[in-house]
Amino acid sequence: MYGFNETFMQLLILLAVSLFVIAIAKKVRQPYSIALVIVGLLLGISRIPFLEEAETFITQSNVFQAIVISLFLPILLGDATLKLPFSSLMEQKKPVLALAFGGTLLSFVIIALAGYYLMGLPLIVAFTFAALMSATDPISVISIFKSLGVPKSIVTIIEGESLFNDGIAVVLFQISSVYLLSYLEMGWMGLGSGALLFLKFSLGGIALGGLMGYLFSQAIRLYDDYPLEIGFSMLLFFGSYFIAEHFDVSGVIAVVVGGLVFGSYGSRIGMSEMTKMNINSFWEVIALIANSLIFLMIGLEIKYIDFSDKWPLIGAAVVIVLLGRTVALYASVAFIRHFPGSWKMILNWGGLKGSLSIALALSLPPSFEGRADVLVLTFSVVVFSLLVQGLSMKPLVLKLGLSGEKAKRTHDERAPLR
């Protein structure tokens, strides 16, 4: 019992620090996620006696990976799907699908090949790192967008891309880190096997998530009881994730699809206005707590990252990831007519990396060749994207004229993107 109390107290201390930072960030109208990363970095390189034990506990690889992937990821994905109306997603289906599928796969290939041929990384390390860099984390960006009145279409595109490319990135990571070498030895047969495994992970997650979303949508038709319906939503998000993982299909994709079905079809047939308001409020609070700990933990991870003699490699990784994102984005949306250039620029620079990338990197076993390099590069690119790209996002939005009434007029003139 003592051990549990100690663990709970350590988490509570970090949560208190996180919420205090968020409260200050909201007062000064700055993205709280970036503020938390900065505070985490400062705490990580300093020694504060009463925080030392909590920091040490939370930054252990197994703790961070378990908390972010098993606990917080279903929460964040579920909350995002409830907030993203299916109708809005369908309005922007072309750019969302182009970026989430074509853009993600293209950036994966570009970063992997550049890592292997230009940075000299071992093949399995290059492809694993590329998979980690395929996931985007728009939390900081979206808070900036909403505060500046950026057109809703851009917010929908970047949210939709992130929801789906998280699932694809996790699948690519599993294939790259576990199966890549054996598939390469098989030659063209291996390429076919890899494609089939990718389809199994993806389509299996879609099927399971769709089924779970439909079943829970039918369940809430029988009740008008928002505490119970909130409980059903928890079962849906966590159940979809863990059942999918048990059957070796994508848990991330299952949660996304299940949440979209539940949040659109389910809310239409089985939720009163009172339930919708309460269920959204509940998940907003839970997501805030999850995000507050995640971004602080990202900064704290600096305690266990060895940067010695890695700076040239880190610089090359940052440049390659940025170029890979740029090429992939512009190529994937090239066929969409009337897609504004300013939107491309903001979506490109807004492709931040986040906690999922670090959690997946920490999940690599100690026996994985090049694990230390993957950790250093992943951490460095994530921190660069959150701080440099995140802090420069507001000036870029203002410079491109994408805030307020001017952006609304431009959006109305160019609205038909589908």
C-alpha positions as CSV (number, residue, x, y, z in Angstrom):
1,M,0.0,0.0,0.0
2,Y,2.9,2.3,0.8
3,G,4.3,1.9,-2.7
4,F,1.0,2.9,-4.3
5,N,0.8,6.0,-2.1
6,E,4.3,7.0,-3.0
7,T,3.6,6.6,-6.7
8,F,0.3,8.6,-6.4
9,M,2.1,11.4,-4.5
10,Q,4.8,11.7,-7.2
11,L,2.2,11.9,-9.9
12,L,0.2,14.4,-7.9
13,I,3.3,16.7,-7.4
14,L,4.0,16.7,-11.1
15,L,0.3,17.3,-11.9
16,A,0.3,20.3,-9.5
17,V,3.4,21.7,-11.2
18,S,1.8,21.2,-14.6
19,L,-1.5,22.8,-13.7
20,F,0.3,25.8,-12.2
21,V,2.3,26.3,-15.4
22,I,-1.0,26.0,-17.5
23,A,-2.7,28.6,-15.3
24,I,0.2,31.1,-15.9
25,A,0.4,30.3,-19.6
26,K,-3.4,30.9,-20.1
27,K,-3.1,34.2,-18.2
28,V,-0.4,35.4,-20.6
29,R,-2.2,33.9,-23.6
30,Q,0.6,31.5,-24.6
31,P,0.3,27.8,-25.7
32,Y,0.5,25.8,-22.4
33,S,2.1,22.8,-24.1
34,I,5.2,24.8,-25.1
35,A,5.4,26.4,-21.6
36,L,5.2,22.9,-20.0
37,V,8.1,21.6,-22.3
38,I,10.2,24.6,-21.3
39,V,9.5,24.1,-17.6
40,G,10.2,20.4,-17.9
41,L,13.5,21.1,-19.6
42,L,14.5,23.5,-16.8
43,L,13.5,21.0,-14.1
44,G,15.3,18.2,-15.9
45,I,18.7,20.1,-15.9
46,S,18.3,21.4,-12.4
47,R,18.1,19.7,-9.0
48,I,15.1,20.5,-6.8
49,P,15.0,18.2,-3.8
50,F,11.3,17.7,-3.3
51,L,10.8,17.2,-7.1
52,E,13.8,14.9,-7.7
53,E,12.1,11.6,-6.7
54,A,8.9,12.4,-8.8
55,E,11.1,13.3,-11.8
56,T,13.1,10.1,-11.5
57,F,10.0,8.0,-11.2
58,I,8.1,9.5,-14.1
59,T,11.0,9.6,-16.6
60,Q,11.7,5.9,-16.4
61,S,11.2,4.4,-19.9
62,N,8.6,1.9,-18.9
63,V,6.6,4.4,-16.9
64,F,6.6,7.1,-19.6
65,Q,5.8,4.6,-22.3
66,A,3.0,2.9,-20.3
67,I,1.4,6.1,-19.3
68,V,1.5,7.8,-22.7
69,I,0.6,4.9,-24.9
70,S,-1.6,2.7,-22.7
71,L,-3.4,5.4,-20.6
72,F,-3.2,8.8,-22.3
73,L,-3.2,7.9,-26.0
74,P,-6.8,6.5,-26.0
75,I,-7.9,9.5,-23.9
76,L,-6.4,12.1,-26.3
77,L,-7.6,10.3,-29.5
78,G,-11.1,9.8,-28.0
79,D,-11.4,13.4,-27.0
80,A,-10.2,14.6,-30.4
81,T,-12.8,12.4,-32.3
82,L,-15.6,13.7,-30.1
83,K,-14.6,17.3,-30.9
84,L,-14.2,16.7,-34.7
85,P,-17.6,16.5,-36.3
86,F,-17.8,13.8,-39.1
87,S,-19.5,16.4,-41.4
88,S,-16.5,18.8,-41.1
89,L,-14.1,15.9,-41.7
90,M,-16.0,14.9,-44.9
91,E,-16.0,18.5,-46.1
92,Q,-12.2,18.4,-46.1
93,K,-11.8,14.7,-46.9
94,K,-9.5,15.2,-49.9
95,P,-6.7,17.2,-48.1
96,V,-7.1,15.1,-44.9
97,L,-6.8,11.7,-46.7
98,A,-4.0,13.1,-48.9
99,L,-1.9,14.2,-45.9
100,A,-2.8,11.4,-43.6
101,F,-2.1,8.6,-46.1
102,G,0.0,9.9,-49.0
103,G,1.8,12.5,-47.0
104,T,2.6,10.2,-44.1
105,L,3.9,7.4,-46.3
106,L,5.9,9.7,-48.5
107,S,7.6,11.5,-45.6
108,F,8.4,8.1,-44.1
109,V,10.2,7.0,-47.2
110,I,12.0,10.3,-47.7
111,I,13.3,10.5,-44.1
112,A,14.2,6.8,-44.0
113,L,16.2,6.9,-47.3
114,A,17.9,10.2,-46.3
115,G,18.7,8.8,-42.8
116,Y,20.3,5.8,-44.4
117,Y,22.2,7.4,-47.3
118,L,22.9,10.9,-46.0
119,M,23.2,10.4,-42.2
120,G,24.8,7.0,-42.4
121,L,22.3,5.4,-40.0
122,P,21.9,1.6,-40.0
123,L,18.9,0.7,-42.2
124,I,16.7,-0.5,-39.4
125,V,17.5,2.6,-37.3
126,A,16.8,4.9,-40.3
127,F,13.4,3.3,-41.0
128,T,12.4,3.2,-37.3
129,F,13.3,6.9,-36.9
130,A,11.4,7.8,-40.0
131,A,8.3,6.0,-38.7
132,L,8.5,8.0,-35.4
133,M,8.8,11.3,-37.4
134,S,5.7,10.4,-39.4
135,A,3.3,11.2,-36.5
136,T,2.2,14.8,-36.0
137,D,1.0,16.4,-32.7
138,P,-1.2,19.4,-33.4
139,I,-2.2,20.3,-29.8
140,S,0.0,23.4,-29.6
141,V,-0.8,24.5,-33.1
142,I,-4.6,24.1,-32.7
143,S,-4.7,26.2,-29.6
144,I,-2.8,29.0,-31.4
145,F,-5.1,28.7,-34.5
146,K,-8.3,28.9,-32.4
147,S,-7.0,32.0,-30.4
148,L,-6.2,33.8,-33.7
149,G,-9.4,32.9,-35.5
150,V,-7.8,30.8,-38.2
151,P,-10.4,29.3,-40.6
152,K,-12.1,26.2,-39.3
153,S,-11.2,24.3,-42.4
154,I,-7.4,24.5,-41.6
155,V,-8.0,23.4,-38.0
156,T,-10.1,20.4,-39.4
157,I,-7.4,19.4,-41.9
158,I,-4.6,19.4,-39.3
159,E,-6.7,17.6,-36.7
160,G,-7.9,15.0,-39.2
161,E,-4.4,14.4,-40.5
162,S,-3.1,13.9,-37.0
163,L,-5.9,11.5,-36.0
164,F,-5.2,9.1,-38.9
165,N,-1.5,9.5,-39.3
166,D,-0.9,8.6,-35.6
167,G,-2.3,5.1,-36.4
168,I,-0.3,4.8,-39.6
169,A,2.9,5.9,-37.9
170,V,2.4,3.3,-35.1
171,V,1.9,0.6,-37.8
172,L,5.0,1.7,-39.7
173,F,7.0,1.8,-36.4
174,Q,6.0,-1.8,-35.6
175,I,6.9,-3.0,-39.1
176,S,10.2,-1.1,-39.2
177,S,11.5,-2.0,-35.7
178,V,10.4,-5.6,-35.6
179,Y,9.9,-7.1,-39.1
180,L,12.0,-4.9,-41.5
181,L,15.2,-7.0,-41.6
182,S,13.5,-10.3,-42.1
183,Y,11.4,-8.8,-44.9
184,L,14.4,-7.4,-46.6
185,E,16.1,-10.8,-46.6
186,M,13.0,-12.1,-48.4
187,G,13.3,-9.6,-51.3
188,W,10.2,-8.8,-53.3
189,M,8.3,-11.5,-51.3
190,G,9.2,-9.5,-48.2
191,L,7.8,-6.3,-49.7
192,G,4.5,-8.1,-50.3
193,S,4.5,-9.5,-46.8
194,G,5.1,-6.0,-45.4
195,A,2.3,-4.6,-47.4
196,L,-0.1,-7.3,-46.2
197,L,0.9,-6.8,-42.6
198,F,0.3,-3.1,-43.0
199,L,-3.2,-3.8,-44.4
200,K,-3.9,-6.3,-41.6
201,F,-3.0,-3.7,-38.9
202,S,-4.9,-0.9,-40.6
203,L,-8.0,-2.6,-41.9
204,G,-8.3,-4.7,-38.8
205,G,-8.2,-1.6,-36.7
206,I,-10.9,0.1,-38.9
207,A,-13.2,-2.9,-38.7
208,L,-12.9,-3.3,-35.0
209,G,-13.3,0.4,-34.3
210,G,-16.3,0.6,-36.6
211,L,-17.9,-2.3,-34.8
212,M,-17.2,-1.0,-31.3
213,G,-18.4,2.5,-32.2
214,Y,-21.7,1.1,-33.7
215,L,-22.4,-1.2,-30.7
216,F,-21.8,1.6,-28.1
217,S,-23.9,3.9,-30.3
218,Q,-26.8,1.5,-30.1
219,A,-26.2,1.1,-26.3
220,I,-26.7,4.8,-25.5
221,R,-30.0,4.8,-27.4
222,L,-31.5,2.9,-24.5
223,Y,-30.6,5.6,-21.9
224,D,-30.8,9.3,-21.3
225,D,-28.3,9.2,-18.4
226,Y,-25.1,11.2,-19.1
227,P,-23.0,9.7,-16.3
228,L,-23.7,6.2,-17.7
229,E,-23.1,7.4,-21.2
230,I,-19.7,8.9,-20.2
231,G,-18.9,5.5,-18.7
232,F,-19.8,3.9,-22.0
233,S,-17.5,6.3,-23.9
234,M,-14.6,5.3,-21.6
235,L,-15.3,1.6,-22.2
236,L,-15.4,2.3,-26.0
237,F,-12.0,4.2,-26.1
238,F,-10.0,1.9,-23.8
239,G,-11.8,-1.2,-25.0
240,S,-11.2,-0.5,-28.6
241,Y,-7.5,0.1,-28.0
242,F,-6.8,-2.9,-25.8
243,I,-9.0,-5.4,-27.8
244,A,-7.3,-4.3,-31.0
245,E,-3.8,-4.7,-29.5
246,H,-4.8,-8.1,-28.2
247,F,-5.7,-9.2,-31.8
248,D,-2.6,-7.6,-33.3
249,V,-4.3,-4.9,-35.2
250,S,-3.9,-1.1,-34.8
251,G,-5.3,0.1,-31.4
252,V,-4.8,3.7,-32.5
253,I,-6.9,3.3,-35.7
254,A,-9.5,1.4,-33.8
255,V,-10.0,4.2,-31.2
256,V,-10.1,6.9,-34.0
257,V,-12.7,5.0,-36.1
258,G,-14.7,4.0,-33.0
259,G,-14.7,7.5,-31.6
260,L,-15.7,9.0,-35.0
261,V,-18.7,6.6,-35.3
262,F,-19.7,7.2,-31.6
263,G,-19.2,11.0,-31.9
264,S,-21.2,11.4,-35.1
265,Y,-23.7,8.5,-35.5
266,G,-24.0,7.8,-31.8
267,S,-24.5,11.4,-30.8
268,R,-27.2,11.8,-33.4
269,I,-29.3,8.8,-32.5
270,G,-28.6,8.5,-28.7
271,M,-27.4,11.7,-27.0
272,S,-29.5,14.5,-25.7
273,E,-28.0,18.1,-25.7
274,M,-27.3,17.7,-22.0
275,T,-25.3,14.5,-22.6
276,K,-23.3,16.1,-25.4
277,M,-22.4,19.0,-23.2
278,N,-21.4,16.8,-20.3
279,I,-19.5,14.2,-22.2
280,N,-17.5,16.9,-24.0
281,S,-16.8,18.7,-20.8
282,F,-15.7,15.4,-19.1
283,W,-13.2,14.5,-21.8
284,E,-11.9,18.0,-22.1
285,V,-10.9,17.9,-18.4
286,I,-9.3,14.5,-18.7
287,A,-7.5,15.5,-21.9
288,L,-6.2,18.6,-20.2
289,I,-4.8,16.5,-17.3
290,A,-3.2,14.0,-19.7
291,N,-1.6,16.7,-21.9
292,S,-0.4,18.6,-18.8
293,L,1.6,15.6,-17.6
294,I,2.7,14.5,-21.1
295,F,4.3,17.8,-22.1
296,L,6.0,18.2,-18.8
297,M,7.3,14.7,-19.1
298,I,8.8,15.4,-22.5
299,G,10.9,18.2,-21.1
300,L,11.9,16.0,-18.1
301,E,13.2,13.3,-20.4
302,I,16.4,15.4,-21.0
303,K,17.7,13.9,-17.8
304,Y,18.3,10.6,-19.6
305,I,19.4,11.8,-23.1
306,D,23.1,11.7,-23.9
307,F,23.9,14.4,-26.5
308,S,27.7,13.9,-26.5
309,D,29.2,14.0,-30.0
310,K,25.7,13.9,-31.5
311,W,25.1,17.5,-32.5
312,P,26.0,17.1,-36.2
313,L,23.7,14.1,-36.4
314,I,20.9,16.1,-34.6
315,G,21.3,19.0,-36.9
316,A,21.1,16.8,-40.0
317,A,18.0,15.0,-38.5
318,V,16.1,18.3,-38.0
319,V,16.8,19.4,-41.5
320,I,15.9,16.1,-43.1
321,V,12.6,15.9,-41.1
322,L,11.6,19.4,-42.1
323,L,12.5,18.8,-45.8
324,G,10.7,15.4,-45.7
325,R,7.6,17.0,-44.3
326,T,7.7,19.8,-46.9
327,V,8.2,17.6,-50.0
328,A,5.5,15.1,-48.7
329,L,3.0,17.8,-48.0
330,Y,3.3,19.7,-51.2
331,A,3.4,16.6,-53.3
332,S,0.3,15.0,-51.6
333,V,-1.9,18.1,-52.0
334,A,-0.7,19.0,-55.5
335,F,-3.7,17.5,-57.2
336,I,-6.3,19.4,-55.1
337,R,-7.6,22.4,-57.0
338,H,-7.9,25.8,-55.4
339,F,-5.8,24.8,-52.3
340,P,-4.4,28.2,-51.1
341,G,-0.6,28.4,-50.9
342,S,-0.8,30.1,-47.5
343,W,-2.7,27.0,-46.2
344,K,0.1,24.7,-47.5
345,M,2.7,26.8,-45.7
346,I,0.9,26.8,-42.4
347,L,0.1,23.1,-42.5
348,N,3.7,22.4,-43.4
349,W,5.2,24.4,-40.5
350,G,2.4,23.1,-38.2
351,G,3.4,19.5,-38.6
352,L,4.9,19.3,-35.1
353,K,6.1,16.2,-33.4
354,G,5.1,15.2,-29.9
355,S,4.7,12.7,-27.1
356,L,3.7,9.7,-29.2
357,S,7.1,9.8,-31.0
358,I,9.0,9.8,-27.7
359,A,6.8,7.2,-26.1
360,L,7.3,4.8,-29.1
361,A,11.1,5.4,-29.1
362,L,11.2,4.6,-25.4
363,S,9.3,1.4,-26.0
364,L,12.2,0.0,-28.1
365,P,13.9,-2.9,-26.1
366,P,17.4,-2.3,-24.8
367,S,18.6,-5.0,-27.3
368,F,17.5,-2.9,-30.3
369,E,20.6,-1.8,-32.3
370,G,20.8,1.9,-32.3
371,R,18.3,2.6,-29.6
372,A,20.4,5.4,-28.1
373,D,20.6,7.1,-31.4
374,V,16.9,6.8,-32.0
375,L,16.2,8.3,-28.6
376,V,18.6,11.3,-29.0
377,L,17.3,12.1,-32.5
378,T,13.6,11.7,-31.6
379,F,13.9,13.8,-28.5
380,S,15.8,16.5,-30.3
381,V,13.4,16.8,-33.2
382,V,10.4,16.8,-30.9
383,V,11.8,19.6,-28.7
384,F,12.9,21.6,-31.8
385,S,9.4,21.3,-33.4
386,L,7.6,22.2,-30.2
387,L,9.8,25.2,-29.3
388,V,11.0,26.6,-32.6
389,Q,8.0,25.7,-34.9
390,G,5.5,26.2,-32.1
391,L,6.7,29.6,-30.9
392,S,7.0,30.9,-34.5
393,M,3.5,29.7,-35.5
394,K,1.7,32.8,-34.3
395,P,3.9,35.3,-36.2
396,L,3.6,33.1,-39.3
397,V,-0.2,33.0,-39.1
398,L,-0.3,36.8,-38.8
399,K,2.1,37.3,-41.6
400,L,0.1,35.1,-44.0
401,G,-3.1,36.9,-43.1
402,L,-4.8,33.8,-41.8
403,S,-6.3,35.3,-38.6
404,G,-9.7,37.0,-38.0
405,E,-11.9,38.5,-40.6
406,K,-9.4,38.6,-43.5
407,A,-8.9,34.9,-43.2
408,K,-12.7,34.4,-43.1
409,R,-13.1,36.4,-46.4
410,T,-10.3,34.4,-48.1
411,H,-11.8,31.1,-46.9
412,D,-15.3,32.1,-48.2
413,E,-13.8,32.9,-51.6
414,R,-11.9,29.6,-51.8
415,A,-14.2,27.3,-49.8
416,P,-14.9,24.4,-52.3
417,L,-11.9,22.2,-51.7
418,R,-13.7,18.9,-51.9
